[in-house]
Amino acid sequence: MESESAIQTKPPALAPDRPAPHDGWMAALLQPGSQADDDGRFVHVARLAALGEIATGIAHEMNQPLAAIQMMVTSMLAEIDRGALPIERARRWLGTMNEQIKRIAWIIGHLRSFSRNEGPSPLGSTPLGAVIDDTLGLLRTQLRSHGIAIEVDLAESLPAVRGDSRRLEQVLVNLLSNARDALDTLPSNAPRTIQIRAATAPERQAVVLEVSDNGPGMPPHVRERLFEPFFTTKRAGEGTGLGLSIVRTIVGECGGRIRVDSEPGAGTTFCIELPTAQPAEDRNEQEQTP
């Protein structure tokens, strides 16, 4: 995290007739609506902001399969011109290209789903492992390009949690993006690690999810305000200050709770406790699955 002098705070509200010149997203939030509409609008704007922050990494994620396809097509055309393309090799290359195309289609489909503004889905039985896999599918390449090692440790037979997969993914995107930004402040030769752990807490009928980084940590005056709307340690224009506030809102809507453990020089851990899905929610999820 940055020093106290770098902390930027934004006012909790802006008059509708005085939007900030560069805050078009804020003007959209100030349109009249019900409390539920306002909450949904904040969540959606924060989701789009998170999407913008990871766009470069997603481009790299898509470029890899495209480059592989281009290389194989070029090789196939060259061998066809020479009349030296065995059918088995062609079949193998075409199969590989088909898998790469499926990968691109998954990324595009997932981005469309993640960015869609459909309002909150009914809370149901959500497999947390799948949420983690999908989130890393979008962010893994970007995190690695920042020199960050990713460690995932999930308990076996992890029960489903009560929640909405799209919103829980938004929680993880925000936490991982914050961890990335914190690790980017370390010296270039310093090791950078993000750990994702999940375990059951059967005595509380809950699953505990932890996202940790070995970054610089944060002082108490930052930690105490971390979940306030519009509070950010980033430079002006680099963040909305909504991400962690929305994270807390989403976790609360799922019936969970979140806390942060951090000290200067000791890294940061976000700990989220989510209730396990009840049997009725499991049945509803199964009934909705085609």
Residue pairs with C-beta under 8 A, 6 or more apart in sequence:
1 182
1 185
1 215
1 216
1 217
1 218
1 219
1 222
1 233
2 185
2 233
2 234
4 219
4 221
4 222
6 233
6 235
7 222
7 231
7 232
7 233
8 232
8 233
8 234
8 235
8 236
8 241
9 230
9 231
9 232
9 241
10 230
10 231
10 232
10 241
11 230
12 229
12 230
14 20
14 23
14 26
14 30
16 30
19 26
19 27
19 30
20 26
22 237
25 45
25 48
25 49
25 240
28 41
28 45
29 38
29 41
29 42
29 45
31 41
33 41
39 249
40 117
40 119
40 120
42 242
42 246
42 249
43 120
43 167
43 170
43 246
43 249
43 250
44 117
45 240
45 242
46 170
46 174
46 240
46 242
46 243
46 245
46 246
47 114
47 115
47 170
47 246
48 115
49 239
49 240
49 242
49 243
50 170
50 173
50 174
50 177
50 243
51 111
51 114
51 115
51 173
53 177
54 138
54 139
54 142
54 173
54 177
56 142
57 138
57 139
57 141
57 142
57 143
57 145
58 107
58 111
58 138
58 142
60 141
60 142
60 145
61 107
61 137
61 138
61 140
61 141
61 142
62 104
62 107
64 141
65 100
65 101
65 103
65 104
66 100
66 104
68 96
68 97
68 100
69 97
69 100
69 101
72 93
72 96
72 97
73 97
75 93
76 85
76 90
76 93
79 85
79 89
106 137
107 137
107 138
110 134
110 137
110 138
111 138
113 166
114 138
114 166
114 169
114 170
120 164
120 167
120 253
121 164
121 166
121 167
122 164
123 162
123 163
123 164
123 253
123 254
123 255
123 281
124 162
124 163
124 164
124 277
124 281
124 284
124 285
124 288
125 160
125 161
125 162
125 277
125 281
125 282
125 284
125 285
126 160
126 161
126 162
126 163
126 164
126 165
126 168
126 277
126 285
127 158
127 160
128 154
128 158
128 160
128 161
128 168
128 198
128 207
128 209
128 274
129 154
129 158
129 198
130 165
131 165
131 168
131 169
131 172
132 152
132 154
132 172
132 196
132 198
134 165
134 169
135 169
135 172
135 173
135 176
136 150
136 152
138 173
139 173
139 176
139 177
140 150
142 180
143 150
143 176
143 180
143 194
144 150
146 180
146 183
146 184
146 192
147 188
147 192
148 179
148 180
148 183
148 192
148 193
148 194
149 191
149 192
149 193
149 194
150 193
150 194
150 196
151 193
151 194
151 195
151 196
152 195
152 196
152 197
153 195
153 196
153 197
153 198
154 196
154 197
154 198
155 198
155 199
155 200
158 198
158 199
158 200
158 207
159 200
159 207
159 276
159 277
160 276
160 277
160 281
160 282
160 285
161 168
161 207
161 254
161 256
161 274
161 275
161 276
161 277
162 254
162 255
162 274
162 275
162 276
162 277
162 278
162 281
163 254
163 256
163 274
164 254
167 250
167 253
167 254
168 250
168 254
168 274
170 246
170 247
170 250
171 247
171 250
171 251
171 272
172 211
174 243
174 244
174 246
174 247
175 211
175 247
175 270
176 194
176 211
177 243
178 243
178 244
179 194
179 211
179 212
179 213
179 215
179 268
180 194
181 234
182 213
182 215
182 216
182 268
183 192
183 194
183 213
183 214
183 215
185 215
185 216
186 192
186 215
186 216
191 214
192 213
192 214
192 215
193 213
193 214
194 211
194 212
194 213
195 210
195 211
195 212
195 213
196 209
196 210
196 211
197 209
197 210
197 212
198 207
198 208
198 209
198 210
199 207
199 208
200 206
200 207
200 208
200 276
201 207
201 208
201 273
204 273
205 275
205 276
206 256
206 273
206 274
206 275
206 276
207 273
207 274
207 276
208 271
208 272
208 273
209 271
209 272
209 273
209 274
210 269
210 270
210 271
210 272
211 269
211 270
211 272
212 267
212 268
212 269
212 270
213 267
213 268
214 267
215 267
215 268
216 264
216 265
216 267
217 262
217 263
217 264
217 265
217 266
217 267
217 268
218 226
218 233
218 262
218 263
218 264
218 268
219 264
222 233
223 260
223 262
225 231
226 244
226 260
227 244
227 245
227 247
227 248
227 258
228 241
228 245
229 241
229 242
229 245
230 240
230 241
230 242
230 245
231 241
231 245
232 238
232 239
232 240
232 241
247 258
248 258
251 257
251 258
251 272
251 274
254 274
254 275
255 274
255 275
256 272
256 273
256 274
256 275
257 272
257 273
258 270
258 271
258 272
258 273
259 270
259 271
260 268
260 269
260 270
260 271
261 268
261 269
261 271
262 268
262 269
277 285
